Amino acid sequence: MKKGRDVCVIGVGMTKFERGDRDFMDLAQEAGSAALQMAGVPYDRVEQAFVGYVNGMSTNGQRAVYGLGMTGIPVYNVNNNCSTGSTALYLGWQAVSFGINECVLALGFEKMEKGPLENQLQGLKDKQASEDGEEKKKKPPIAARIFGSGGREHMELYGTTREQFAKVSVKNHRHSVHNPRSQYQDACTLEEVLASREIYDPLTLLQCCPTSDGSGAAILCSEEFARSLGITNPVKIIGSTMTTDKAEDMGNGAIGMIGFGMTRDAAKNIYEMTGYGPKDVQVIELHDCFSTNELITYEGLGLCPVGQGGRLIDEDQVTYGGKWVVNPSGGLLSKGHPLGATGLAQCAEITWQLLGQADKRQVPGAKIGLQHNLGLGGACVVTMYKRD
């Protein structure tokens, strides 16, 4: 893909992720206002808004930003399942990178219903409604079956163990202890993860992301715009890419069905676009909707050869003191996963990390960050950040 100009992230905002009574407009206004305040720009300097959410009417994006201002700008409503937030970010990046705009807002939010994705997504709701009551009770959640099957296949092909998948959850819950915006902020032991209720082998409850409400936002602009505000060393998005499924990926077993091919292709694209690779990165926020997906994504992003993801978690190479710190925020497993907000929350975490503003979870010497957000159906967005 053609590379445009670098895009500055001059403001980010994020609500605490949790289940609560606040409506989506309130959540969006909090995140958007925080991003504008950090950027030091009034809303009337924003030229377009890209707003992501999965549940709700088609113009809820407008309702979300009207609390920030009613300036007549274009507002785009974005839905790409679990990669919705990063898709809004990607569209905003394109608008600035290729010179359409100087300053834009990317915003994501979600109000979720209790339970699995079958309770959130209309197509899955329709399918579930057609099933007999007893049949529904017997079946684990659809997403757990898909990502659990990917984990099982990885175990069969490469000898990966249940303990290695469970260690991913232990790591991310440990990271979340220092994130005040995380839905869960309690560490857990390997024994506790393995002993929690089985959802779909090899996944237990503590290896599945919770349903959450929340919002995230980012103000993106050109370097010239940032300089006009006196911002001389901003965090920059130096490349972003989106991939979707290929026919051969869908026929490549359970691992292919959980987006491995999309991840692999997006990673290849971003490394070629930016000239940076895994060895250059210090901090990574990736899509750990289930522990199995995080481990398999290590391989898709090229952190290690295929089949060796378990070695990285065993050797502590993906936490503080290792080669990378993966999901210092606690990830989806602990921070939560409000579908439309997740990609913007990942952006916020990496931005804080590169600015040295992540408090007790700060990754030492973080200068380059990598973001990975996946939605089945499918779309994968991978974005590279850098600060000099």
N, C-alpha and C positions, 0 to 999 in steps of 0.2 A: 504494500500500500504506500502511496505517496506520503511523504512526511512534510507537514506544514511547519509553522513557527511554534516554538515552545509556548506553553500556556501556563500562566501563574495561578496558583491557588492562594488567594490572599485572605480568605475568610472561610471558616468551617464552623458548623454548629451541630449539636446532637442532643436530643433529650435522653433522659435515662430510659432504658428499655425495661418495660414491665407491663403487667396486666393492670388496667385501671379504668376509670370512668371518664377520662378526658376525651373529648372528641378530636377528630383528625385535624380540624382547623386550628385548635389550640396547640396541638403538638407541632404542626407545621409552622405556626407563627413563632413558637419558641426557638426551634432550630434555625429557621430563616433569619430571625432577628439577631440571633447570636452570630451567625455568619456575617451578616451585614455590619454588625458592631465591630467584629474582629477586623474586617476589611477596611472599616472607616469610610464606607460609602453609603449615601442615602439610596433608597430603593429606586428613585427616579433616574439613577445612572445605569440601572440594569436595563439591557436592551431586549433580551428574550429570557423566558423561563421554561425550563424543561422539568416536568413534574411527574414523578413515578409513583404508582400505587397499583395494587392488584384488585382490591375490593372497592366497589363504589361506582357511582354514576360517571359518565364519560367526561363531564366537565368539573369534577372535583378538584382538578388541578387549579382551575381558576378560583374556586372557592378558597383553596388553601392559600393562594398568594394574595388574595384581596385583603387579607388581614395585614399584609405588609405594605400594600399600596394598590391603588387602582389607576394605573398610568397608561392603559391602553396597549401595552406591549403584547406581542404574540406569546401565548402560553400553550405548550404542547403537553398532552396527556400521554404518558408512556406506560406500557404494560408488557413485561417480558418475563413473567413468572418470577422466580427467585433472583434473577439478574436485573430486575426492573430498575433499582437504584443506580447501578453502574451503567445501565443503558442510558438513563437520563444524563449521567455524568459524561458518557461517551459522546452524546449528541451535543452537549454544551462545549466539550473539548473541540469537536469538529468545527462548531460555529466560530470559535475564537482562533483555532489553529489555522484555518483556511481563510481568515480575513473577513468573514461575514459580520462579526461583531467584535467590539472591544471589551465588553463586560457582560456576563450572563450569570444567571442563577440556575443551579441544578439542585433540585429538592426531591426528597422521597419521604413517604409516610405510609403507615399501615395501622389499621385497627383490625385485630384478628379475633376470630371466634375460637373458643376453647377446643382443643383437640387437634387432629391431624389435618393435612392439606385437603382431605375430602370435605372438611367443613369450611374451607376457604374458597376453593376454585369451582366455578359453576359447572364446568364439564365433569369434574369428579363428583360433584354433588348429584348431578343427574344420573351418573352411573351408579352411585351408591343407593339412590332412591329406588332404582329398578331392581335391586337385589333383595332377596328375602331377608327378613329380620334376623333369623338364626344364622344365615350365611354371613351377614355383615358382622355379627358378633364374633365369629370364628376367625375372621381374617384380620391379620395385623394391618396397620396403616400402609397405604400404597407406597409412599415414599420409603418407608422402612424396608418393605419387600424389595424395592428396586436397588437401594444402596446396600442393603444387607446381602443381596445376591451378588453384587459386585465384590463385596468383601469375601464371601464364600469362594467365589471363583479365584480370587487372589490367593486365598489359602491353598486351594487345590493346585494352582499352577506354580506357586513360588514358596510354599511352606510357611507363609505368614501365619502368626498365631493369634488367638483371641486376646492374649495378654498384650501383644503389640498394638492392636487396635485400641484396647482399653487404656493403654498408656497415653494415647493421644488425648483422651478425655481428662486424664489425671493432669497432664501438662496444661491444658487450656483452663481448667478450673483453678489450678494454682496461679496462673497468670491473672485471672479475673479478680483475685483478692485485692489487687491494687487499682481496680477500675471502678470508680464510684458510679459510672453510668451503666454498669453491667447488671443484668437481671439477677444473676447469681454471683455471689462474691465469697463463696465458701470453697476451700480446698477439699479434695477427697482423695482417698487412698486407692491403690489398685484393687485391693480386696473389696472396697465399697463399690467400685464401678462394676466389677465382675458379679457381685452379689445382688446388685439392683435388679429389678424385675426385667425378665427377658421380654423384648419387644419382637424381635425376629432375629434368630441366630445368624451372626454372632453379636448382634446389637442388644445391649441392655438399655434401660431407661436413661442412665447417665451418659450414654453415647449418642443420644438423640437431642437435637436442638429443641428448645421450648417455643411455644407460641408466645408472641410478645406484641405490645403496642409500642410505637415510637416513630421518631422522625430524624432525618439527617439532612444537612444542606451544605453547599459549597458555592462560593463566589469565585468564578473563573474570569481571568482577564489577560490581555496582552501584556508583554513586558513594558511597552510604552505607557500603557494605562497605569501599571503598577508604579513606574518611575514618577508619574505625575502626582502620585499620592505620597511620594517620598519613601517608597518601599524599594530598597536597593538589593536585597538578597532573599527573594521569596522562594518558597517551594515551587518547583516547576513540574508540570506533567510533560515529559519529554517524548512520550509516545503512548498511544492507546489503540487497541484493536478489538474487534468483535468477530467471532466465528460462529457458525451454526453447523448443524449435523451434516455429515456426508453419508451417502448411501452405504458405503463400506463400513462406516463406524457402527451403524445400526445393526449390521450383521456380524459384528465382532464380539459376540458373547455378552455376558452381563456387564463386564467392564466397559465395553463399548456403549452400552445403553445408559451409563451414568455420566456420559460426557467426556470420557478420557480423550477421545479424538479431538473434540473441540478445544480442550485444554492444551493438548500437545501442539495443535496448529496455531492457536493464539500465542502461546509462548514462543514458538519459532518466529512468528511474525514480529513480536515485540522486540526480540533480541536482534533481529535483522534491522528493524526500523531504528533502534536507538544505539546500536553498537555495544550495548551492555548485556551481560549474561548473568547467570546465577552467581558466579564467583564474585561479581561486583556488588551484589545486594547484601544489605545487612538485616533488613526488616521486611517481613512478608505478612500481609493479611490475605488469607485464602478462605475458600468456601467450605467450611467444615460442618455442613448441615448434619452429617453423621461422622463418627470417628473414622469409619472405613473410607469415606471420601477424602478426608485430609491426607491419610497415608498414601492413597493412590494418586492424589494430586501432586505429592512430592515428585513422583515419577513423571507425571504429565508436564510439570514445569521444568523438568530437567535437573532437579536438585540431585538426583542419583539415577543410575540405570534402572530400567524396568525390572521389577521384582525385588528391588533392594530397599524399598521404603521402610520396611520393618527395621532394618539396620540403623537408619537415621534416628528413629525414636528410641531404640535400645541404647544407642551411643550418645544420647542427649545432644545431637547435632542441630536440633530445631528449637532450642530454648536458650536461655541466657548462659553464656559461656561456650556455646556451640558455634557452628558456622553461620547459622541464621537464627533469628528469633521469629518464630512463626506464630501468628495470632497473639501478640502481647496484650491485646484488648480482652482476651478470653475467648475470642472467636464466637461463632454462632452457637457453639455448644454451651457456652456459659453466659456470654453477653446477651444472647437472644437473637431472634431472627424475624423482625417485622418486615415482611417481604419487600415492600417498596423502599424501605429505609436502609436496608443492609449495605448496599453498595456505597451509599453516601457516608454511612458510619465507618466503613473501611477507609474511605478517603480521609475522613476526619482523623482517624487514628494515625495513619501514616503521616499526615501533615503535622500533627502534634509531635510525633516522633522525630521528624526531620528538623523541626524547629527547636527541639530540646525541651518541649513543654509537656512531657508525658509523666512527670512526677516520679513516683516510685516504680513505675513500670518502664521507665526510659531505657531504651536500647543504647548502650554506650557507642559513641562514634557513628550514629546512624546518619548517612548521607544519601543513600539510594534505597528506595522502597519499591516493592512490587505488590500489586493488588490483583486478586483473582476472584471473580464472582460468576457463579454458574446458575443457569436456569434450564431445567429440563424442558425439552419441547422443540427447539432448544436454542440457547444463546450463551456464549461464554465471553466475558469481557476481561481482558488483561491490560493493566495500565502500569507504566513505569514513572516513578517520581524521583526527582533529584534536587538537592540543595547544595550549593557550593560552600 
